[in-house]
Amino acid sequence: MKQILIIGAGRSASSLIQYLIQHAKEGEWHITIADQNAAHAEEMASIGADVAKGVALDASNAKDRSALIAKHDLVISMLPATMHLDVVKDCIALRKHVITPSYVSNELWALDTEIKAAGIIALNELGLDPGIDHMSAMRILDRIREQGGRIDAFESHTGGLVAPESDNNPWNYKFSWNPRNVVLAGQGGAAMYIRDGRTKYIPYHKLFQQTQQVSVPGYGDFDAYANRDSLKYRAIYGLEKIPTLLRGTLRKAGYCAAWDVFVQLGCTDDSYKMELGPTATWTDYLMAFLPPSESSDLRTNLANYIGPLLTTEVMGKLEWLGLFDDQPIGVDRLSPAATLQSLLERKWVLGPEDKDLIVMWHRFVCELGGKKHEIHASLAVEGQDQRYTGMAKTVGLPVAIAAKMVLNGTIKERGVMLPLTPSIYNPILDELEEFGIVFKEVEI
């Protein structure tokens, strides 16, 4: 009986847990779900009480974490990305395979030699983005290369949004994953990409102004803003000489222009705490970022400060959030970003009957047989409900399928790994199609 340990049972873990429980008897697995909230872990395990159990674990407690990992054959870390490294180090010491859905950090790459020496697999970037984006892109890129084609441009954009039937607010957005990551998106350095052979840099304060439009069949127009570092994917995808490569994030058209107001004001800054108590109002919050003015009208002051970017449509989105109301903020001395997040978590909540939407869009330009070709590949996945969201499905299922491959010995390599080879991405993508996660390709 193989023992699987899942550490972290948050928003993205539901479909992962469901898959592993459904395949546990066939695979001869037992699953332990460890979470800081013991009751939540037990609830998540209850759908397969004969093959799964929930336990309490403070993942920051090194002794308890290591002791639990020692009892298992495979560890799946669904913790925040900053906590994966400690889990991986435990797995090296205890010679346990480990999977994470997150980006490989420089610190983790530095452990590759130790991981290989331990004879274990450390498989990463296996969620939606990163994950399905890599695998679906590599399948098409490898196909073009096998046909002797030259790849001149590659773009990839992904968004976690709200399904059309549940879209009832002017921002066209609701949270289906970590709200903090949404509020802080794009921070930590300039976005970098290459266009027509020229490297481009977008500083954070301009990120949501330099967008492009992407149309996804059946779902309309989206704003795409650049992700932090697209340049590193030239080497990862084997596209070192490509003239154009860009990876980005999708939001419904109009979102970025409104979000940019928060960026320009400083509302997304998380580096200090504001002198605002819970009885302060949202008017007080906005006024705190505006320069002194003779006018007492908040809307006028905001319009004077932001300028032409503050359109009627943008103002409507801010109005809907209640930012011009004298309602108390209800939180005490948080950062600007955390204060804003507290409001958005109330306004952008995914309701009990709501469904989320995952969209992904790739663009490939290549020369094949002396002719230029342009291929668009798009993916749209709607969630089932609040628990089994499209986000949970697209993050959790690739991890679950990869876990099966690790346990049945399909993956022979050892070390730090990404799902970039056909032996890994083909089985995962093929099985994902059984769950309705299917890309539609069109040639333009």
Secondary structure, DSSP 8 states (H G I E B T S, - for coil): -EEEEEE--STT-HHHHHHHHHTHHHHTEEEEEEESSHHHHHHHHGGGTTTEEEEE--TT-HHHHHHHHTT-SEEEE-S-GGGHHHHHHHHHHHT-EEE-SS---HHHHTTHHHHHHHT-EEE---BTTTBHHHHHHHHHHHHHHHTT-EEEEEEEEEEEEE-GGG--STT----SS-HHHHHTTT-SS-EEEEETTEEEEE-GGGTTTS-EEEEETTTEEEEEEE-SB-TTHHHHTT-TT-SEEEEEEEEETTHHHHHHHHHHHTTT--SS--S--TT-BHHHHHHTTS---S---HHHHHHHHHGGG--HHHHHHHHHHTTTS--B----S--HHHHHHHHHHHHS---TT--EEEEEEEEEEEEETTEEEEEEEEEEEE-SSSSS-HHHHHHHHHHHHHHHHHHTT-----EEE-S-SHHHHHHHHHHHHTTT---EEEE-
